[in-house]
Amino acid sequence: MTKLNYILLCAALMVGSASGADQERKIVRSETPDYPALAGKMNLHGTVKLKVWIGPDGAVRRLEYIGGHPVLAESALKAVKMWRYQAAAQESTAVVELKF
């Protein structure tokens, strides 16, 4: 896989609707997940779906793996844990899908 294809696949992030405040909170800072070496050997591609709890300060407070290939999940969890969202009056949740 070329480096450009890898970057394009990992950078395609889709954010689902947020609940709690009934508003979608914008991502202020995001990290691109690393493509696992084992996934490269397996020529594995796919989407990992995560539920994210976002604190009022915009920090990711908790993550839950919902679906996707387990080989890709750890990389997705590590990246999303470092994301920052806009601050809000209360905690909210969002569903995030990362495409590899």
OpenMM code with the backbone's topology and positions (N, CA, C; nanometers):
from openmm import Vec3, app, unit

residues = "MET THR LYS LEU ASN TYR ILE LEU LEU CYS ALA ALA LEU MET VAL GLY SER ALA SER GLY ALA ASP GLN GLU ARG LYS ILE VAL ARG SER GLU THR PRO ASP TYR PRO ALA LEU ALA GLY LYS MET ASN LEU HIS GLY THR VAL LYS LEU LYS VAL TRP ILE GLY PRO ASP GLY ALA VAL ARG ARG LEU GLU TYR ILE GLY GLY HIS PRO VAL LEU ALA GLU SER ALA LEU LYS ALA VAL LYS MET TRP ARG TYR GLN ALA ALA ALA GLN GLU SER THR ALA VAL VAL GLU LEU LYS PHE".split()
positions = [
    Vec3(0.0855, -0.1165, 0.0000),
    Vec3(0.0000, 0.0000, 0.0000),
    Vec3(0.0905, 0.1234, 0.0000),
    Vec3(0.0614, 0.2187, -0.0868),
    Vec3(0.1439, 0.3385, -0.0914),
    Vec3(0.1126, 0.4271, 0.0284),
    Vec3(0.2068, 0.5117, 0.0592),
    Vec3(0.1901, 0.6009, 0.1740),
    Vec3(0.0701, 0.6932, 0.1545),
    Vec3(0.0488, 0.7418, 0.0325),
    Vec3(-0.0638, 0.8302, 0.0053),
    Vec3(-0.1962, 0.7578, 0.0268),
    Vec3(-0.2073, 0.6341, -0.0212),
    Vec3(-0.3305, 0.5576, 0.0001),
    Vec3(-0.3565, 0.5361, 0.1484),
    Vec3(-0.2499, 0.5044, 0.2229),
    Vec3(-0.2628, 0.4845, 0.3663),
    Vec3(-0.3148, 0.6103, 0.4341),
    Vec3(-0.2592, 0.7249, 0.3995),
    Vec3(-0.3013, 0.8516, 0.4588),
    Vec3(-0.4463, 0.8812, 0.4237),
    Vec3(-0.4832, 0.8590, 0.2996),
    Vec3(-0.6218, 0.8854, 0.2579),
    Vec3(-0.7198, 0.7927, 0.3290),
    Vec3(-0.6847, 0.6662, 0.3431),
    Vec3(-0.7741, 0.5729, 0.4114),
    Vec3(-0.7917, 0.6077, 0.5575),
    Vec3(-0.6824, 0.6418, 0.6235),
    Vec3(-0.6900, 0.6722, 0.7664),
    Vec3(-0.7522, 0.8078, 0.7942),
    Vec3(-0.7396, 0.9014, 0.7012),
    Vec3(-0.7904, 1.0357, 0.7234),
    Vec3(-0.9404, 1.0475, 0.6998),
    Vec3(-1.0008, 0.9478, 0.6390),
    Vec3(-1.1444, 0.9532, 0.6119),
    Vec3(-1.2210, 0.9223, 0.7401),
    Vec3(-1.2548, 1.0233, 0.8139),
    Vec3(-1.3242, 1.0073, 0.9413),
    Vec3(-1.4683, 1.0574, 0.9269),
    Vec3(-1.5576, 0.9792, 0.9803),
    Vec3(-1.6970, 1.0213, 0.9790),
    Vec3(-1.7454, 1.0246, 1.1231),
    Vec3(-1.8072, 1.1349, 1.1615),
    Vec3(-1.8558, 1.1495, 1.2968),
    Vec3(-2.0077, 1.1412, 1.2936),
    Vec3(-2.0625, 1.0551, 1.3769),
    Vec3(-2.2075, 1.0391, 1.3857),
    Vec3(-2.2687, 1.1502, 1.4680),
    Vec3(-2.3967, 1.1426, 1.4874),
    Vec3(-2.4664, 1.2465, 1.5627),
    Vec3(-2.4384, 1.2323, 1.7111),
    Vec3(-2.4354, 1.3435, 1.7779),
    Vec3(-2.4106, 1.3446, 1.9215),
    Vec3(-2.5419, 1.3402, 1.9966),
    Vec3(-2.5381, 1.2826, 2.1155),
    Vec3(-2.6565, 1.2839, 2.1994),
    Vec3(-2.6219, 1.3547, 2.3282),
    Vec3(-2.7133, 1.3642, 2.4179),
    Vec3(-2.6876, 1.4347, 2.5426),
    Vec3(-2.7282, 1.5788, 2.5283),
    Vec3(-2.6551, 1.6573, 2.4561),
    Vec3(-2.6890, 1.7974, 2.4349),
    Vec3(-2.7698, 1.8148, 2.3069),
    Vec3(-2.7976, 1.7058, 2.2370),
    Vec3(-2.8697, 1.7088, 2.1101),
    Vec3(-2.8024, 1.7987, 2.0075),
    Vec3(-2.6741, 1.8160, 2.0180),
    Vec3(-2.5967, 1.8925, 1.9220),
    Vec3(-2.4697, 1.8166, 1.8919),
    Vec3(-2.4261, 1.8284, 1.7688),
    Vec3(-2.2988, 1.7675, 1.7320),
    Vec3(-2.1863, 1.8603, 1.7750),
    Vec3(-2.0945, 1.8076, 1.8517),
    Vec3(-1.9796, 1.8866, 1.8950),
    Vec3(-1.8690, 1.8704, 1.7929),
    Vec3(-1.8118, 1.9818, 1.7543),
    Vec3(-1.7065, 1.9793, 1.6534),
    Vec3(-1.5749, 1.9306, 1.7146),
    Vec3(-1.5002, 1.8598, 1.6318),
    Vec3(-1.3684, 1.8132, 1.6730),
    Vec3(-1.2706, 1.9284, 1.6578),
    Vec3(-1.2006, 1.9600, 1.7648),
    Vec3(-1.1016, 2.0675, 1.7645),
    Vec3(-0.9651, 2.0127, 1.7239),
    Vec3(-0.9309, 1.8935, 1.7759),
    Vec3(-0.8031, 1.8295, 1.7435),
    Vec3(-0.8260, 1.6798, 1.7291),
    Vec3(-0.7751, 1.6246, 1.6201),
    Vec3(-0.7880, 1.4798, 1.6008),
    Vec3(-0.6528, 1.4205, 1.5648),
    Vec3(-0.6363, 1.2959, 1.6002),
    Vec3(-0.5164, 1.2193, 1.5684),
    Vec3(-0.5548, 1.1125, 1.4676),
    Vec3(-0.4719, 1.0913, 1.3683),
    Vec3(-0.4953, 0.9859, 1.2704),
    Vec3(-0.4419, 0.8547, 1.3263),
    Vec3(-0.5234, 0.7499, 1.3247),
    Vec3(-0.4745, 0.6225, 1.3795),
    Vec3(-0.3648, 0.5622, 1.2927),
    Vec3(-0.2723, 0.4920, 1.3558),
    Vec3(-0.1690, 0.4184, 1.2832),
    Vec3(-0.2321, 0.2944, 1.2213),
    Vec3(-0.1879, 0.2603, 1.1022),
    Vec3(-0.2344, 0.1377, 1.0376),
    Vec3(-0.1489, 0.0239, 1.0926),
    Vec3(-0.2092, -0.0709, 1.1659),
    Vec3(-0.1302, -0.1778, 1.2279),
    Vec3(-0.0535, -0.2623, 1.1265),
    Vec3(0.0678, -0.3000, 1.1625),
    Vec3(0.1523, -0.3810, 1.0738),
    Vec3(0.0849, -0.5140, 1.0400),
    Vec3(0.0198, -0.5756, 1.1376),
    Vec3(-0.0496, -0.7020, 1.1133),
    Vec3(-0.1619, -0.6840, 1.0111),
    Vec3(-0.2326, -0.5716, 1.0183),
    Vec3(-0.3387, -0.5441, 0.9213),
    Vec3(-0.2806, -0.5297, 0.7806),
    Vec3(-0.1614, -0.4708, 0.7709),
    Vec3(-0.0958, -0.4585, 0.6418),
    Vec3(-0.0586, -0.5936, 0.5843),
    Vec3(-0.0084, -0.6832, 0.6697),
    Vec3(0.0269, -0.8174, 0.6243),
    Vec3(-0.0963, -0.8954, 0.5794),
    Vec3(-0.2090, -0.8686, 0.6446),
    Vec3(-0.3339, -0.9373, 0.6119),
    Vec3(-0.4108, -0.8671, 0.4996),
    Vec3(-0.3585, -0.7514, 0.4541),
    Vec3(-0.4275, -0.6677, 0.3552),
    Vec3(-0.5699, -0.6376, 0.4035),
    Vec3(-0.5800, -0.5976, 0.5295),
    Vec3(-0.7068, -0.5765, 0.5973),
    Vec3(-0.7488, -0.4304, 0.5902),
    Vec3(-0.8720, -0.4078, 0.5516),
    Vec3(-0.9303, -0.2736, 0.5472),
    Vec3(-1.0685, -0.2825, 0.6087),
    Vec3(-1.1189, -0.1723, 0.6571),
    Vec3(-1.2523, -0.1737, 0.7137),
    Vec3(-1.2774, -0.0518, 0.7988),
    Vec3(-1.3883, -0.0546, 0.8705),
    Vec3(-1.4317, 0.0558, 0.9543),
    Vec3(-1.4405, 0.0088, 1.0986),
    Vec3(-1.3942, 0.0930, 1.1895),
    Vec3(-1.4073, 0.0672, 1.3322),
    Vec3(-1.5060, 0.1688, 1.3872),
    Vec3(-1.6033, 0.1213, 1.4617),
    Vec3(-1.7073, 0.2076, 1.5179),
    Vec3(-1.6878, 0.2163, 1.6685),
    Vec3(-1.6848, 0.3407, 1.7202),
    Vec3(-1.6620, 0.3656, 1.8621),
    Vec3(-1.7683, 0.4596, 1.9173),
    Vec3(-1.8052, 0.4393, 2.0431),
    Vec3(-1.8896, 0.5351, 2.1142),
    Vec3(-1.7968, 0.6160, 2.2026),
    Vec3(-1.8118, 0.7486, 2.1992),
    Vec3(-1.7225, 0.8396, 2.2701),
    Vec3(-1.8030, 0.9219, 2.3702),
    Vec3(-1.7577, 0.9252, 2.4958),
    Vec3(-1.8150, 1.0140, 2.5958),
    Vec3(-1.7233, 1.1346, 2.6051),
    Vec3(-1.7803, 1.2529, 2.5844),
    Vec3(-1.7028, 1.3775, 2.5801),
    Vec3(-1.7386, 1.4618, 2.7013),
    Vec3(-1.6375, 1.4973, 2.7802),
    Vec3(-1.6589, 1.5808, 2.8985),
    Vec3(-1.6918, 1.7240, 2.8601),
    Vec3(-1.7429, 1.8026, 2.9533),
    Vec3(-1.7761, 1.9431, 2.9251),
    Vec3(-1.6578, 2.0233, 2.8725),
    Vec3(-1.5364, 1.9858, 2.9137),
    Vec3(-1.4164, 2.0582, 2.8684),
    Vec3(-1.3721, 2.0175, 2.7278),
    Vec3(-1.4377, 1.9170, 2.6684),
    Vec3(-1.4041, 1.8729, 2.5332),
    Vec3(-1.3110, 1.7533, 2.5279),
    Vec3(-1.2639, 1.7068, 2.6424),
    Vec3(-1.1742, 1.5908, 2.6465),
    Vec3(-1.2554, 1.4621, 2.6345),
    Vec3(-1.1959, 1.3624, 2.5702),
    Vec3(-1.2586, 1.2306, 2.5607),
    Vec3(-1.2447, 1.1664, 2.6981),
    Vec3(-1.3588, 1.1390, 2.7607),
    Vec3(-1.3612, 1.0840, 2.8957),
    Vec3(-1.3641, 0.9319, 2.8960),
    Vec3(-1.4336, 0.8738, 2.7975),
    Vec3(-1.4488, 0.7285, 2.7925),
    Vec3(-1.4721, 0.6856, 2.6485),
    Vec3(-1.4270, 0.5647, 2.6156),
    Vec3(-1.4469, 0.5074, 2.4827),
    Vec3(-1.5039, 0.3677, 2.4950),
    Vec3(-1.5885, 0.3309, 2.4003),
    Vec3(-1.6423, 0.1949, 2.3947),
    Vec3(-1.6335, 0.1453, 2.2512),
    Vec3(-1.5713, 0.0307, 2.2340),
    Vec3(-1.5601, -0.0341, 2.1028),
    Vec3(-1.6955, -0.0945, 2.0689),
    Vec3(-1.7539, -0.0532, 1.9556),
    Vec3(-1.8847, -0.1030, 1.9142),
    Vec3(-1.8706, -0.2106, 1.8073),
    Vec3(-1.7837, -0.1864, 1.7090),
    Vec3(-1.7704, -0.2848, 1.6026),
    Vec3(-1.6534, -0.2571, 1.5109),
    Vec3(-1.6286, -0.3529, 1.4236),
    Vec3(-1.5177, -0.3446, 1.3311),
    Vec3(-1.4181, -0.4547, 1.3614),
    Vec3(-1.3187, -0.4678, 1.2764),
    Vec3(-1.2210, -0.5743, 1.2938),
    Vec3(-1.1340, -0.5476, 1.4163),
    Vec3(-1.1195, -0.6463, 1.5050),
    Vec3(-1.0407, -0.6285, 1.6271),
    Vec3(-0.8946, -0.5901, 1.6041),
    Vec3(-0.8363, -0.6298, 1.4922),
    Vec3(-0.6967, -0.5937, 1.4631),
    Vec3(-0.6833, -0.4428, 1.4466),
    Vec3(-0.7880, -0.3770, 1.3981),
    Vec3(-0.7852, -0.2325, 1.3762),
    Vec3(-0.8316, -0.1540, 1.4992),
    Vec3(-0.9007, -0.2197, 1.5914),
    Vec3(-0.9654, -0.1517, 1.7036),
    Vec3(-0.8673, -0.0815, 1.7972),
    Vec3(-0.7582, -0.1466, 1.8344),
    Vec3(-0.6651, -0.0869, 1.9303),
    Vec3(-0.6073, 0.0442, 1.8779),
    Vec3(-0.5719, 0.0462, 1.7510),
    Vec3(-0.5175, 0.1672, 1.6908),
    Vec3(-0.6215, 0.2798, 1.6905),
    Vec3(-0.7457, 0.2451, 1.6604),
    Vec3(-0.8539, 0.3444, 1.6590),
    Vec3(-0.8775, 0.4001, 1.8000),
    Vec3(-0.8807, 0.3135, 1.8994),
    Vec3(-0.9026, 0.3566, 2.0380),
    Vec3(-0.7915, 0.4498, 2.0857),
    Vec3(-0.6662, 0.4164, 2.0555),
    Vec3(-0.5529, 0.5000, 2.0966),
    Vec3(-0.5613, 0.6393, 2.0329),
    Vec3(-0.5990, 0.6460, 1.9066),
    Vec3(-0.6052, 0.7750, 1.8375),
    Vec3(-0.7196, 0.8618, 1.8909),
    Vec3(-0.8379, 0.8043, 1.9029),
    Vec3(-0.9555, 0.8827, 1.9441),
    Vec3(-0.9423, 0.9293, 2.0891),
    Vec3(-0.8730, 0.8546, 2.1714),
    Vec3(-0.8528, 0.8943, 2.3113),
    Vec3(-0.7811, 1.0293, 2.3208),
    Vec3(-0.7031, 1.0652, 2.2203),
    Vec3(-0.6287, 1.1918, 2.2203),
    Vec3(-0.7057, 1.3066, 2.1547),
    Vec3(-0.8240, 1.2796, 2.1003),
    Vec3(-0.9029, 1.3846, 2.0362),
    Vec3(-0.9523, 1.4863, 2.1387),
    Vec3(-0.9800, 1.6080, 2.0899),
    Vec3(-1.0421, 1.7132, 2.1698),
    Vec3(-1.1617, 1.7668, 2.0917),
    Vec3(-1.2697, 1.7924, 2.1627),
    Vec3(-1.3912, 1.8483, 2.1053),
    Vec3(-1.4128, 1.9886, 2.1608),
    Vec3(-1.5087, 2.0610, 2.1011),
    Vec3(-1.5471, 2.1912, 2.1531),
    Vec3(-1.5996, 2.1746, 2.2954),
    Vec3(-1.5764, 2.2750, 2.3779),
    Vec3(-1.6325, 2.2746, 2.5128),
    Vec3(-1.7836, 2.2938, 2.5035),
    Vec3(-1.8542, 2.2418, 2.6034),
    Vec3(-1.9999, 2.2546, 2.6082),
    Vec3(-2.0430, 2.2609, 2.7542),
    Vec3(-2.1706, 2.2892, 2.7751),
    Vec3(-2.2232, 2.3020, 2.9107),
    Vec3(-2.2294, 2.1687, 2.9848),
    Vec3(-2.2438, 2.0582, 2.9108),
    Vec3(-2.2563, 1.9281, 2.9763),
    Vec3(-2.1887, 1.8190, 2.8945),
    Vec3(-2.1752, 1.7031, 2.9567),
    Vec3(-2.1176, 1.5876, 2.8882),
    Vec3(-2.2101, 1.5434, 2.7753),
    Vec3(-2.1509, 1.4892, 2.6689),
    Vec3(-2.2298, 1.4370, 2.5578),
    Vec3(-2.1624, 1.3106, 2.5051),
    Vec3(-2.2316, 1.2436, 2.4152),
    Vec3(-2.1762, 1.1248, 2.3520),
    Vec3(-2.1822, 1.1409, 2.2014),
    Vec3(-2.0978, 1.0663, 2.1343),
    Vec3(-2.0967, 1.0651, 1.9878),
    Vec3(-2.0558, 0.9258, 1.9429),
    Vec3(-2.0982, 0.8885, 1.8237),
    Vec3(-2.0536, 0.7646, 1.7624),
    Vec3(-1.9584, 0.8046, 1.6504),
    Vec3(-1.8404, 0.7467, 1.6516),
    Vec3(-1.7363, 0.7800, 1.5554),
    Vec3(-1.7022, 0.6551, 1.4746),
    Vec3(-1.6880, 0.6723, 1.3441),
    Vec3(-1.6461, 0.5629, 1.2555),
    Vec3(-1.5143, 0.6031, 1.1898),
    Vec3(-1.4138, 0.5197, 1.2051),
    Vec3(-1.2842, 0.5430, 1.1438),
    Vec3(-1.2623, 0.4395, 1.0365),
    Vec3(-1.2304, 0.4851, 0.9167),
    Vec3(-1.2092, 0.3942, 0.8038),
    Vec3(-1.0604, 0.3718, 0.7832),
    Vec3(-1.0243, 0.2459, 0.7713),
    Vec3(-0.8858, 0.2075, 0.7443),
    Vec3(-0.8757, 0.1542, 0.6025),
] * unit.nanometer
topology = app.Topology()
chain = topology.addChain("A")
for resn in residues:
    res = topology.addResidue(resn, chain)
    for name in ("N", "CA", "C"):
        topology.addAtom(name, app.Element.getBySymbol(name[0]), res)
